């Protein structure tokens, strides 16, 4: 997504540049590598899928709130919901953007390698596929459109949320890989 040398970078391109080192760490994470080289333990993938289902339920709630706040009227889940309830639409937009964008980029990167495990390949194909890509591109276009009319301070707030939730994305891979539980059980 590098702009042509004579073109100014879009807001989303500047956002991506902010997390490029983190994205490189995501691509080299043992969970992600394990999807294609078949070293990911099935228990880690199963644990991750269960946690992801719980996350996606809350993510859907944040998206519903974003739709209600949209000018067109169209710890991770707590952060998403806190931004969703307390901050303006443009900030919420970049709070949910990493979930779309990073998954699409991971999916595209993994599709070039493929996986020996059918279940992992289905996951890779879903996130690296054209259908999901169209959704991501629409969210990126909306983000650039919204950001173009904002003050620098508003764009800085958007950038802060984008970087924060990108970090949560890395932590989510780590949680799945390590099958992390609460350190203190009742």
C-alpha positions in Angstrom: 0.0 0.0 0.0 2.9 2.3 -0.6 1.9 5.5 -2.5 3.5 6.5 -5.8 6.4 8.8 -5.0 4.5 11.8 -6.4 1.4 11.1 -4.4 0.7 12.0 -0.8 0.1 9.0 1.5 -3.5 8.5 2.5 -4.4 8.5 6.1 -4.7 4.7 6.2 -1.3 4.3 4.6 0.2 6.5 7.3 -1.6 4.4 9.9 -0.2 1.2 8.4 3.3 2.7 8.4 2.9 3.2 12.2 2.3 -0.4 12.9 4.5 -2.0 10.2 7.1 -3.3 12.7 4.3 -4.8 14.8 2.7 -6.4 11.7 6.1 -8.0 10.9 6.1 -9.4 14.4 2.5 -10.7 13.9 3.7 -12.5 10.6 6.6 -14.1 12.5 4.5 -15.1 15.5 4.6 -18.9 16.1 0.8 -19.0 15.9 0.7 -17.5 12.4 3.7 -19.4 11.2 2.2 -22.6 12.6 -0.9 -22.1 10.4 1.2 -22.8 7.3 4.0 -25.0 8.4 1.7 -27.3 10.4 3.5 -26.7 13.7 0.5 -25.0 15.4 -0.8 -27.4 17.9 -4.5 -28.2 17.2 -5.3 -27.4 20.9 -3.9 -23.9 20.4 -6.0 -23.3 17.3 -9.1 -24.7 19.1 -8.5 -22.5 22.1 -8.0 -19.5 19.8 -11.2 -20.2 17.8 -13.3 -20.3 21.0 -11.7 -17.1 22.3 -12.2 -15.5 18.8 -15.9 -16.4 18.8 -16.2 -14.6 22.2 -14.3 -11.6 20.9 -16.3 -11.4 17.6 -19.5 -11.2 19.6 -18.3 -8.1 21.4 -16.7 -6.8 18.2 -20.1 -7.1 16.5 -21.6 -5.0 19.4 -18.9 -2.3 18.8 -19.7 -2.3 15.0 -23.4 -1.9 15.8 -22.6 1.1 17.9 -20.4 2.4 15.1 -23.3 2.1 12.7 -25.5 4.0 15.0 -22.9 6.8 15.4 -21.9 6.9 11.7 -22.7 10.2 9.9 -24.2 8.0 7.2 -26.3 6.3 9.9 -24.9 3.1 8.8 -8.1 -6.4 28.0 -9.7 -5.8 23.9 -13.5 -5.9 23.9 -13.6 -3.5 26.9 -11.4 -1.1 24.9 -13.6 -1.5 21.8 -16.8 -0.9 23.8 -15.4 1.9 25.8 -14.4 3.8 22.6 -17.7 2.8 21.0 -19.7 4.3 23.8 -17.6 7.3 24.7 -15.8 8.5 21.6 -16.9 9.9 18.3 -17.4 7.8 15.2 -14.1 8.6 13.5 -12.2 7.3 16.6 -14.3 4.1 16.7 -13.6 3.5 13.1 -9.8 3.2 13.6 -10.4 1.2 16.8 -12.1 -1.6 14.7 -9.9 -1.1 11.6 -7.0 -3.4 12.8 -9.3 -6.4 13.1 -10.3 -6.1 9.5 -7.0 -4.9 8.0 -4.5 -7.1 9.9 -6.5 -10.2 9.4 -6.7 -9.5 5.6 -3.0 -8.8 5.4 -2.2 -12.0 7.4 -4.6 -14.0 5.2 -3.0 -12.7 2.0 0.5 -13.4 3.3 -0.4 -16.9 4.4 -2.2 -17.7 1.1 1.1 -17.6 -0.7 2.3 -20.4 1.5 -0.8 -22.4 2.0 -1.3 -25.0 4.8 -1.2 -28.7 4.9 -4.0 -28.8 7.4 -7.4 -28.3 5.8 -8.9 -26.5 8.8 -6.1 -23.9 8.8 -6.3 -23.5 5.0 -10.1 -22.7 5.3 -9.3 -20.0 7.8 -6.5 -18.6 5.6 -8.8 -18.6 2.6 -11.5 -16.8 4.4 -9.3 -14.0 5.7 -7.1 -13.8 2.6 -10.0 -14.1 0.2 -11.5 -11.6 -2.2 -14.8 -11.3 -0.4 -13.2 -10.3 2.9 -10.8 -8.1 1.0 -13.7 -6.1 -0.5 -15.1 -5.5 3.0 -11.6 -4.3 4.2 -11.2 -2.0 1.2 -14.6 -0.4 1.9 -13.6 0.2 5.5 -10.2 1.6 4.4 -11.9 3.9 1.9 -14.4 5.1 4.6 -11.6 5.7 7.0 -9.7 7.9 4.4 -12.9 9.7 3.5 -13.7 10.5 7.2 -10.1 11.4 8.1 -9.8 13.8 5.2 -12.2 16.3 6.8 -10.7 16.2 10.3 -8.3 18.4 12.3 -4.8 17.1 13.0 -5.8 16.4 16.7 -8.7 14.3 15.7 -6.5 12.3 13.3 -4.0 11.9 16.1 -6.7 10.4 18.3 -7.6 8.0 15.5 -3.9 7.0 15.1 -3.7 6.3 18.9 -6.7 4.0 18.8 -5.4 2.2 15.6 -2.0 1.5 17.2 -3.6 0.4 20.5 -5.9 -2.1 19.0 -3.1 -3.3 16.6 -1.2 -4.2 19.8 -4.3 -6.0 21.1 -4.3 -8.0 17.8 -0.7 -9.2 18.5 -1.7 -10.0 22.1 -4.7 -12.0 20.7 -2.4 -14.2 18.7 -0.1 -14.7 21.7 -3.1 -15.6 23.9 -4.2 -18.2 21.4 -0.8 -19.7 21.0 -0.1 -19.8 24.7 -3.7 -20.8 25.6 -3.6 -18.2 28.3 -6.0 -18.3 31.1 -6.7 -15.9 34.0 -3.7 -16.3 36.3 -5.9 -16.5 39.4 -8.8 -19.0 39.2 -11.8 -18.9 41.5 
